[in-house]
Structures are given as structure tokens and as C-alpha cells.
Amino acid sequence: MRKYLVTGGAGFIGSNFVKYLYEKEKDIHVTVLDKLTYSGNMDNLADVIDREDFEFVKGDICDSNLVETLMEGIHVVVNFAAEVAVDRSIGNTQDFLMTDVIGVYVLLEHALKNRETLEKFIQISTDEVYGQIQEGSFYETSELKPRNPYSASKTGGDRLAYSYFATYGLPVCITRASNTYGPFAYPEKVIPLFITNLYEGIPVPVFGDGSQIRDWLYVKDHCSGIYQVIKEGRSGEVYNVGGAQEVTNLDLTKRILTLMGKDESLIRYVNDRPGHDLRYSLNTDKLRALGWQPQFDITSGLSKTVDWYVNHVEYWKKLRDGMDQRYFKGFWN
């Protein structure tokens, strides 16, 4: 039986990945370690929580004693645990450094002690470590130029993980993915925020003129990319995971409006975010060479995502109660 430790597994991408694992493999045991901060949600794991081959542990990846206990006998570590929101990082950088750097250090140290059984350590990074790009696409060898505290903290964890491969031979792989969307995303993120706002007839805030460009990746494609790296990735390597679906934020907004049956009168243009990156774009040839290919384009992925949120109102209604009210009113006042 292969044993997986999935940190941050009650979050959006982590919980989708846990369920993907059970689709792909039979003889496994999955342990999820999650601190259950604002974006961690036990409802995300409702489909697997009662399985005999699943264990959930509430805790912090910075807790060395706990991580040491959970790491014993683990074959694959997938580290999703992170502070992730750019807006939150601008006002609260210390928490990001603790989780995204110190937490990664704790995981790596105990993975090193468990190296006899460890087959892979997957550090989940982000395309934001590259900074912005005006033309062309980022390759795994591109210079790292993070432009906000979130991406800077993720860069720290990314490079620290690589150093444990280079120094100690730990079987580390790093994935850097583009903007991911789909079911179970926390409704503070732009796509679920806009869907849920529009469902309730509330305007949607667009930063600046909406000309920022993002490459969108459907969550199941993200999960399959990570799984391909676990199966075929070479230790010490970085793999970009992107959907090759670049659209401007304004175009994305209009697509959601159309799917929700709303018009552009509900758009509110607001002051741009400080240090807002204009464009992200990833070259994914390296991962595709391992046999991976995304299955969802922005049209089919957005349609599935809208349908999911419209049909799971009870899921996101209670989450919105704890969100910053500026997302529903105030950004445009």
C-alpha cells in the first residue's frame, strides 16, 4: 500500500487532488494535514472522510513534532499547504513567510529523516514566482522575479525544496501552475466570487481596466498534471502546469456574465491592486513530454464551474459570511 501525505488537503486544489488520487489508484492510504484556516473546509472532503484508507489530521505544517509523526512510512508527500491570496499577503506578510517558507522547511527536514521510504516530495509552487511577462511564455529555467509578498514567499519555499534535492538528494519535484479554477474554490477567488455575486445580483469588482491577462487551468487538469509528475517526473526538476487558455480579466468577467445571464451593468471598475502583474504565461512542453495534456478549455471549464456553484448554493453561502464585505460592497463606493 502506497502512503500519501497531502498537506493543505482540505483546501481547493488539495481536496480535488485527494479525490483524484482515489480515482487513479486503489491500494493507497491518504493522510491529509490541514490547519483549516479560512480556505480550508471539511466540506471539501465529504466524499472521502469516511473511507477506511483515509485519515484527516488538523494541524500546522510548522508543528515539527506532528509532522515527524505523520511523515513516518510515507511514500509520497504533496505539499499544497500555503497562504495563497495576494491581497492578504500585502497586509499580513509574516503569516505567509511562516507557512510558505518555514512550514516547507519543517516538511523537508522530516522527509529527509524518512528518506528510506520516500519516493517523491512534490512542492506545489505557482507561476507567480516568475513575475510578469509582456510577450512569450515562461519556461522552467526562466528567471524568478516575484513582485508581491505572496509570490516572494512561494519562491522561498520553491527554492528551499530544490536545495534539499541538490544538497541531500531528496527526491523533490516542483510544479508551478497557472491560475486554477473549478468546484470547491474558496469564493474569495475571482471566478467563484463573480459567480456567487452575480447569483445574488451583486456587482463584480474589476481591478483597473481589466486588461491583466491570466492563463486559466481547470482544477482536474491541474490534478492530472501533478499526478503525472509523481509518476514520471525526474527528481530535482521543475514542471510548469498551464491550461494554455489566456484571457484578460475583463474578457473572463464578460464570459461569466454571459453564462449567468447578466449584463455588463454589473461590472464595477475599482482601483488596481498595488504591484499587480499584467500577464502570466507558461510554456508546458516539459510536462507534455511526460504524456500530460489538459482536457478542458476555458469554455467547457467555466461552464462546468458555473453549473457547480449554481447547484451548490448551500456550500458557498456559509463561506461568504466570513469574507471581507468589500467583495460584496465597498470596493466601488
N, C-alpha and C positions, 0 to 999 in steps of 0.2 A: 504493500500500500504506500503510495506516494503521499507525503505530508506537505501541505502548503500552509504558509503563514502569510496572510493578506492583511497588511496594516492599512487603516483607513477604509476597511471593507464595508462600513455602514454608510459611506458617502455615495455620491452619484456614480462615478465610474467604477469605484471599488466594488460596490454591490452588484452592478451589472456584470463585472468580471467574475465574481464568485458564481453567479448563476450560469455564466458562460462555461466556466470550468466543469460544472456538473453536466452540462450538455455534451462536453467533449470527452470526459473521462469517467470511468465507472469506479475503479478501485483506488479512491483517493480519500483523504481526510483534510478538511479545510478548517483552519483556525483563523478567525477574524479578531484582530485587536483594534479597537476604536475608542477614542476618547469621548465620542458623542458630543462634540461641540455643536455650534449652530447648524452645521450642514450634515452632521451625522444623524441618522434616523433609523431606528429599528424597524420601521415600516418597510424600509428598503429591502430588508432581509426576511420578510414574512414568508416568502416561498421556500426558504431553506432552513429556517430557525429550528424546526422540529426534526430535522434529519439526524440520524444516529452518527453520521460521518461528518457532522458539523459542530463546531464549538464557537461560541461568542464570548469574548473577554472584554469587559470595559476597562480601559486603561490608556496610559500615555506612553508613546514610544520613547520618551525621555526617562521613563522609570526603568533603570538598569536592572534591578532585581527581577521585576516582572518579565522584561524582555529575555533575560537569561533563562528563566523557567520555560517560557514559551518556545524559545529557539531550539531546545533540545530535540534532536532527531528529525528536524525539519529538512526537507529536500529542496524546496523552492520558497524563496521569500519574494513577495511582490509588495513594494512599498508605495502605496498611494497616500499614506498619511501626510498631510501638509496643510498649512494655512495657504489659501489659494486666491483670495479676492484682492485684486489690485487696489480698489478703493479702500478696503480695510487696511491694507499694508501702509498706505500713505499716513494714516493716523495712528498706527499701532505696530511699528516695525519690530519691536522686541519679541513679540509672540511669534512672528514669522521666522526670526533667526533661531529661536529656541526649537521649534518643530522642524523647520526645513533644513537646519544645519546640525544642531546638537542632537536632535532626535535621530537623524541619519547616522551620525557618529555612533550613537548607542547601538543601533541595529547592526552596523558594520562590525563593531567590536565583538558582539556576541555571535554574529555569523562566523567570524574568524575562529572563535573558540569551537564552533560546531562544524568546521570545515571537512571533517571526515564523512559526513553525510550530505553536506550542502552541494547541490548540483548547479543552482543558479540563484543569483541575487539580482532582481530586476528593480532598478531605481527609476521611478516614474518622474520624468522631468517635463519640460514644456518648451514649445517653440519660442516663448518669450525670452529665453536666455540669450537668443541671438540679437535681440533688439529689433529694430525695424529695418525694412529693406524697400527701396523705391522701385527697383526693377530686378527681374530674375528671381531666383529662389535660393534659400539657404541649403547648403549641404552639411553633412555631419562634421565636416572639417572647417566650416566657416567660423570666423572669429566670434567670440561671445561678448556681447555688449548690452547687458541688461540695463534698462532705463527706469526701473521703479523698484521699490524695496521688495516687492513680491518676487519679481524675476531675479533680482540680485540674490535673494535668499535661496531660491531654487538653483541658481548657478553654483552657489556654495555647496549644496548637497550633491549636485551632479558631479562636480569635480572631486569632492571628497570621496564619493563612491568609486570613481575611476582610480583614485590614488591607492585604494585598497587592492585593486587589481594589479596596478603597476608595482606596488611595494611588496605585497604579500601573496599575490597570485590568487586572490579571492575571485571566484567566477562571476564577476559583475558584468551586467549589460545595462545600458541606459537607453530609455526611449524618450524621445522629445516629440510630443504630439501637438497638433493644431487644435483650435477651439472645438470642443466636443459638446454635442447636444443629444437629446433624446429623453426617454422616460426616466423619471426619478431625479432629474436635475433639480437642485435647490432653486426655488422660484425667485431668488435674487439675481440669478444669471439672466442674460439679456433675452434669450428665446423664451424660456418659461415665464419670465417676468412679463414680457409683452403679451404672450398668450393669455395669462391669467388676468392681467389688467384689462385687456380687451374683452374677455369673457364677462367682466363686471362693468364694462362701459367706462373704464378709467383711461385717460390719455397715457401715451407711452413717451418717455423721455429719450431723445436722440442727442448724443453729445456733438457739439459743434454743428457742422453742416452734414454730418453723416457720411463723409467721404472716406472714412477709415475702411480699410479692406482686411477681411479675415478669411482664412481658409477653414471651411467647416467640415467636421468629421463626425459621422453618426456613431453613437456610442458602441454599437455592436461591431462596427468596423474597427474602432479603437481596441476593443477587447480581443478581436481576432488578430490584430497586429501584435499585441503584447504576447498572446499565446504562441504566435509564430516565432517570436524572439526566444521564448522559453524553449521551444522545441528545436529551433535551428540556429539561433543566434550564437555568434562567437564571443567568448568572454573577452572583456576589455573593449568591446565595440559599442558605438552609439548608433541607434536606428531612428530615423525620422518616421513619424506616423502621421500622414496627412490625407485629407479627403480629395485634394485637387478640385475643390469647389469654392473658388474665391468669389466673394460678392462684397459690395460696400455695405456698411451698416444701414444706410438708407434703403438700398435695394432689399436687404433682408427684412427690414421693417415693412416695406410695401408688400412683400410676399406673405408675411404673416397677416397683415391687414386683409389681404385678399382671401386667404384661407379661412379667416374668422368672419368674413362677410362684413367688414368695416371699411370706412373710407379714411382718406388722409387728414381729415379734420381732427382726428385724434392724435396726431403727431405733435409733440411739443419739443422744440429745439432748445437745448439748455447749454450752459457754459461748458466748454470742453474740459475734460479731465487733465490735470497737470501731468506733463510728460507723456501724453497719450501717443502711443506708437501708431504710425499711419498705416503700415501694411506689414503683414506676415505672409510668408510663402515658403513652403517646404518642398524640397526635392526628395522623393521617396523611392528612388531607383534601388537603393541598397536593400530596403526591406522587400521590395517587389522581387528582387533577385532570389530571395528566400522562398518565394512562392505565394506571397501575400498580395491581395488585391482588394480594395474596398468594393462593397456590394451595393451601397446606397449613394445616390446623388442627392443634391440639396432639395430637389423637388420631391422625391419619394420620402426622404428622411424627414423633411419638415411636415409633410402631410401626416406621416405616422406619429410624429411628436405632437402636433396639434390635436389629433384624434385622441391620443392618450390623455392629455391634460383635460380636454373637454369631458372625457369619460371617467376621470378620477378627481372630481372636484373635492371630495372629502379628504383626499390625500394632501392637496396643497393649501386648502382653506386654513387649516390649523397652523401651517408653517408660516403663512403670511402674517399671522398675529404677532409673531416675534421679530418681524423685519422692520428695518428703518422706514418710518412712514413717508420719508421723502420720495420713496419709489412710487408711492400712490398719490402723493400730493406734496407740493413744496418745491420740487426741482424747478418747476416752471413758473412759480409765483414770484 
